[in-house]
Amino acid sequence: MLKIDALPAFTDNYIWMLQDPQRRLCAAVDPGEAAPVEKWLDTRPDWHLTDILVTHHHHDHVGGVEQLKARYGARVHGPAGEKIPARDDALVDGQRIRILDHELEVFEVPGHTSGHIAYFHDDTQAPWLLSGDTLFAAGCGRLFEGTASQMFGSLQRLAALPASTKVYCTHEYTLSNLRFAKAVEPDNLDIAERLEQVIRLREAKRITLPSDLRIERATNPFLRCSEPRVVAAASRHADRPLDTAEVVFAALRAWKDCF
């Protein structure tokens, strides 16, 4: 059984460590800095870092890649459409790769960056998704290179995955995202309950991840752009009627940028 743990990095990043405890093999996801991974491996001298998975080119996701590859000889996988340091495997949409004996499907999910990818493990019992900076817990990434239309399409694609899919994103933004979600839907009881839970977790200095798509569909405004209450709130904020879910998404993303 694959184990997935988070290594904190910088102020709010997580480097996900995929682990095969029986064989003592592991893979690192989006190592923006090498030190957390090196420290983890230093306490496990009989473990081997076999792979590094990268979702996009931003420095807080690739800053440690070259150092880790040089020290451990790990194979680097990343999007073909972006410049990824020390990349061995340039990945495109629909490609399947095998990591620690688990098959992952590559999804191109542009929006945050133009070539951003996500990795999906389709398991009937326990599916999971490495979503990078595309889908966050209760939120989504900023539009640095892509368009609102691209990000809307990317999120729709991820939201269509099984409800039980665990979502491993790479930032601890859940609390601020839920405060925005509450502003959009103040009467949503699922959001209120989740916000209370997350406040308690953060007060205890505990991680709020992973999420899952069931709770995201109920509480993430960016996945709820067809819900009448979300449409109404976005229209009020934009001060004009918004007639499609994609237009609602663009208005929500602009609202969140200034929230």
C-alpha positions as CSV (number, residue, x, y, z in Angstrom):
1,M,0.0,0.0,0.0
2,L,1.4,3.4,-1.0
3,K,1.8,5.9,1.8
4,I,1.7,9.7,1.1
5,D,3.0,12.2,3.6
6,A,3.6,16.0,3.5
7,L,6.9,17.7,4.1
8,P,6.4,21.4,4.9
9,A,8.6,23.8,2.8
10,F,9.0,27.6,2.7
11,T,6.0,29.2,4.5
12,D,3.0,27.3,3.1
13,N,4.2,24.8,0.6
14,Y,4.0,21.0,0.9
15,I,6.3,18.5,-0.8
16,W,4.4,15.2,-1.0
17,M,6.4,12.1,-0.4
18,L,5.0,9.0,-2.0
19,Q,6.3,5.9,-0.2
20,D,6.6,2.2,-0.7
21,P,7.5,1.1,2.8
22,Q,8.0,-2.6,1.9
23,R,10.7,-1.8,-0.6
24,R,11.8,1.4,1.1
25,L,11.4,3.4,-2.1
26,C,10.0,6.9,-2.4
27,A,9.2,9.7,-4.8
28,A,9.0,13.5,-4.2
29,V,6.4,15.8,-5.6
30,D,7.2,19.4,-6.5
31,P,10.3,19.8,-4.3
32,G,10.7,23.5,-4.3
33,E,13.7,23.1,-2.0
34,A,15.9,20.1,-1.4
35,A,16.5,20.3,2.3
36,P,13.2,18.9,3.6
37,V,13.6,15.8,1.4
38,E,17.2,15.4,2.3
39,K,16.4,15.6,6.0
40,W,13.6,13.0,5.5
41,L,16.0,10.7,3.7
42,D,18.9,11.3,6.2
43,T,16.7,9.7,8.9
44,R,16.0,6.8,6.6
45,P,19.4,5.8,5.2
46,D,18.1,2.5,3.7
47,W,15.5,4.3,1.6
48,H,16.0,5.3,-2.0
49,L,14.5,8.3,-3.9
50,T,13.6,6.9,-7.3
51,D,11.5,9.7,-8.9
52,I,10.7,13.4,-8.7
53,L,7.3,14.5,-10.1
54,V,6.8,18.1,-11.1
55,T,3.5,19.8,-11.9
56,H,4.8,23.2,-13.2
57,H,7.8,25.3,-13.5
58,H,7.5,27.9,-10.7
59,H,10.5,28.0,-8.5
60,D,8.7,27.0,-5.3
61,H,8.0,23.7,-7.1
62,V,11.3,23.0,-8.8
63,G,14.0,24.8,-6.8
64,G,15.3,21.6,-5.2
65,V,15.0,19.3,-8.3
66,E,18.6,19.5,-9.6
67,Q,20.2,19.1,-6.1
68,L,18.0,16.0,-5.3
69,K,18.7,14.5,-8.7
70,A,22.4,15.0,-8.4
71,R,22.5,13.5,-4.9
72,Y,20.1,10.5,-5.3
73,G,19.9,9.9,-9.1
74,A,16.2,10.2,-9.1
75,R,14.4,10.4,-12.5
76,V,12.6,13.7,-13.1
77,H,9.2,13.8,-14.7
78,G,7.5,17.0,-15.7
79,P,5.3,18.8,-18.2
80,A,6.6,18.8,-21.8
81,G,5.3,22.3,-22.3
82,E,7.4,24.0,-19.7
83,K,11.1,24.4,-18.9
84,I,11.7,22.0,-16.0
85,P,15.3,21.7,-14.6
86,A,17.0,18.3,-15.1
87,R,13.8,16.8,-16.6
88,D,14.2,13.2,-17.9
89,D,10.6,12.5,-18.9
90,A,8.6,15.2,-20.8
91,L,4.9,14.4,-20.2
92,V,1.9,15.2,-22.3
93,D,-1.8,14.8,-21.8
94,G,-3.1,11.3,-21.6
95,Q,0.4,9.8,-21.0
96,R,0.7,7.1,-18.3
97,I,3.7,6.6,-16.2
98,R,4.5,4.0,-13.5
99,I,5.8,5.4,-10.2
100,L,6.4,3.0,-7.3
101,D,4.4,0.3,-9.1
102,H,1.4,2.7,-9.3
103,E,0.1,3.9,-12.7
104,L,-0.5,7.6,-13.0
105,E,-2.3,9.4,-15.8
106,V,-1.1,12.8,-16.8
107,F,-3.7,15.6,-17.2
108,E,-2.8,18.8,-18.9
109,V,-4.6,21.5,-16.7
110,P,-3.5,24.9,-18.0
111,G,-4.5,28.1,-16.2
112,H,-2.1,28.7,-13.3
113,T,0.7,28.3,-15.9
114,S,0.4,27.5,-19.5
115,G,1.8,23.9,-19.3
116,H,0.6,22.8,-15.8
117,I,-0.1,19.1,-15.4
118,A,-1.7,17.0,-12.7
119,Y,-1.2,13.3,-11.9
120,F,-4.1,11.0,-11.3
121,H,-4.1,7.5,-9.9
122,D,-7.3,5.7,-10.9
123,D,-8.1,3.2,-8.2
124,T,-11.6,1.9,-7.7
125,Q,-11.1,1.8,-3.9
126,A,-8.8,4.8,-3.2
127,P,-8.2,7.2,-6.2
128,W,-5.9,10.1,-5.7
129,L,-4.8,13.3,-7.5
130,L,-1.6,15.4,-7.3
131,S,-3.1,18.7,-8.4
132,G,-0.2,21.1,-7.9
133,D,-1.5,24.7,-8.0
134,T,-4.6,24.1,-10.1
135,L,-7.1,22.7,-7.6
136,F,-6.6,23.8,-4.0
137,A,-8.7,22.8,-1.0
138,A,-11.7,25.2,-1.3
139,G,-9.9,27.2,-4.0
140,C,-7.9,27.3,-7.2
141,G,-4.6,28.8,-8.4
142,R,-4.1,32.3,-9.7
143,L,-4.1,32.9,-13.4
144,F,-0.4,33.8,-14.0
145,E,0.0,32.5,-17.6
146,G,-3.3,30.9,-18.7
147,T,-6.8,32.3,-19.1
148,A,-9.9,32.0,-17.0
149,S,-11.4,29.9,-19.8
150,Q,-8.5,27.4,-19.6
151,M,-8.6,27.2,-15.8
152,F,-12.4,26.7,-15.8
153,G,-12.0,23.8,-18.2
154,S,-9.1,22.3,-16.2
155,L,-11.2,22.5,-13.0
156,Q,-14.2,21.0,-14.7
157,R,-12.1,18.1,-15.8
158,L,-10.7,17.4,-12.3
159,A,-14.1,17.9,-10.7
160,A,-15.5,15.1,-12.9
161,L,-13.2,12.5,-11.3
162,P,-14.7,10.1,-8.7
163,A,-16.0,11.9,-5.6
164,S,-13.8,9.7,-3.4
165,T,-10.6,11.0,-5.1
166,K,-8.2,12.4,-2.5
167,V,-6.7,15.7,-3.6
168,Y,-3.1,16.5,-2.7
169,C,-2.5,20.1,-3.6
170,T,0.8,21.9,-2.8
171,H,-0.1,24.9,-0.5
172,E,-1.7,25.4,2.9
173,Y,-4.3,27.9,1.6
174,T,-7.4,26.2,3.0
175,L,-8.3,28.7,5.7
176,S,-8.1,31.8,3.5
177,N,-9.9,29.9,0.7
178,L,-12.8,29.0,3.0
179,R,-13.2,32.5,4.2
180,F,-13.7,33.6,0.6
181,A,-16.1,30.7,0.1
182,K,-18.1,31.9,3.0
183,A,-18.3,35.4,1.6
184,V,-19.6,33.9,-1.7
185,E,-22.1,31.5,0.0
186,P,-22.7,32.7,3.6
187,D,-25.7,30.3,4.0
188,N,-23.8,27.2,2.9
189,L,-23.8,24.9,6.0
190,D,-21.1,22.7,4.5
191,I,-18.7,25.6,4.2
192,A,-19.5,26.8,7.7
193,E,-18.8,23.4,9.1
194,R,-15.6,22.9,7.1
195,L,-14.4,26.4,8.1
196,E,-14.8,25.6,11.8
197,Q,-12.9,22.3,11.4
198,V,-10.1,24.0,9.5
199,I,-9.8,26.8,12.1
200,R,-9.3,24.1,14.8
201,L,-6.7,22.3,12.7
202,R,-4.7,25.4,12.1
203,E,-4.9,26.6,15.7
204,A,-3.4,23.2,16.6
205,K,-0.8,23.7,13.8
206,R,-2.0,20.7,11.9
207,I,-2.3,20.2,8.1
208,T,-5.7,20.5,6.4
209,L,-4.8,18.2,3.5
210,P,-5.5,16.1,1.6
211,S,-9.0,17.1,0.6
212,D,-11.4,15.0,-1.5
213,L,-13.6,15.8,-4.4
214,R,-16.8,15.2,-2.5
215,I,-16.1,18.0,0.0
216,E,-14.7,20.2,-2.8
217,R,-17.9,20.0,-4.8
218,A,-19.9,21.0,-1.7
219,T,-17.6,23.9,-0.6
220,N,-15.3,25.1,-3.3
221,P,-16.9,28.1,-5.1
222,F,-14.8,27.5,-8.2
223,L,-16.4,24.1,-8.7
224,R,-19.9,25.6,-8.0
225,C,-20.2,28.1,-10.8
226,S,-23.6,26.8,-11.9
227,E,-25.1,27.0,-8.4
228,P,-27.8,29.7,-8.2
229,R,-26.4,31.2,-5.0
230,V,-22.9,31.4,-6.4
231,V,-24.1,32.9,-9.7
232,A,-26.1,35.5,-7.7
233,A,-23.2,36.4,-5.5
234,A,-20.7,36.7,-8.4
235,S,-23.2,38.8,-10.3
236,R,-23.8,41.2,-7.4
237,H,-20.0,41.6,-7.0
238,A,-19.5,42.2,-10.7
239,D,-22.5,44.5,-10.7
240,R,-23.9,42.8,-13.9
241,P,-25.8,39.6,-14.7
242,L,-23.4,36.7,-15.4
243,D,-25.0,34.2,-17.8
244,T,-22.6,31.3,-18.0
245,A,-20.7,29.2,-15.5
246,E,-17.4,30.1,-17.2
247,V,-18.2,33.9,-16.9
248,V,-19.1,33.3,-13.2
249,F,-15.8,31.5,-12.7
250,A,-13.8,34.5,-14.2
251,A,-15.7,36.9,-11.9
252,L,-15.0,34.7,-8.9
253,R,-11.3,34.5,-9.7
254,A,-11.1,38.3,-10.1
255,W,-13.0,38.7,-6.8
256,K,-10.7,36.3,-5.0
257,D,-7.6,38.1,-6.3
258,C,-8.7,41.2,-4.4
259,F,-10.3,39.5,-1.4
